Amino acid sequence: GFKLRIVSASLFVKKVRVTPSVRLGHAEALLTANAKYPVDRVGMKVFSIPAGSRVSNQENLVLGQLPKMLVLGFVDNDAFRGSYAKNPFHFKHYDINFVALYVDGEQIPTKPLQPDFEGGRCVRAYMNLVQTAGKHMKDRSLLIDHEEFAQGYTLFAFDLSPDQECADHYSLIKTRNLRAEIHFGKALMVT
């Protein structure tokens, strides 16, 4: 086994001096309303799709608070479980040819993502990832290009915010039921 020895640890924080007028303004505002602190939760759920499957319906991905965005990634089960021979961050496309989410039965996106990885046609799924990550028309890039997307960086991203702008601002919390439907061009060879 390996041992990890931490030699040094540092915490860097920004110190701010708040002027008395700002403190007074905050105190007055708190007399009439509660403070609201935006906190982004990040969660991960794991689902296993059996070898031989051509269709996967994942029911009840979310029951309750609807996330602002959802990202689906697919890896070999043994890579996920810790095989030293496999990379758990190698998100394969598994010849997926249909991906759609359903929020309370309503399909998102309105027209499902239908990539053709073998034919090299997966731009719409890639652009969905770029837009959901908030990198479209920005000076900062996603750091995953179109070719890499199809070769181990295949992540299907969905913006679930009401105005399709989840990266830039906050939206009201919604309670919904979310499910995913995924179709594979060929039966899965691995779980």
Secondary structure, DSSP 8 states (H G I E B T S, - for coil): -------------------HHHHHHHHHHHHHS-----------------TT-SEEEEEEEEEEE--SEEEEE---HHHHTT-TTS-TT-B--TTEEEEEEEETTEEEEEEEE--BTTTTB-HHHHHHHHHHTT-TTSSS--S--HHHHTTTB-EEEEE-STTS-TTTS-----EEEEEEEEEESS--S--
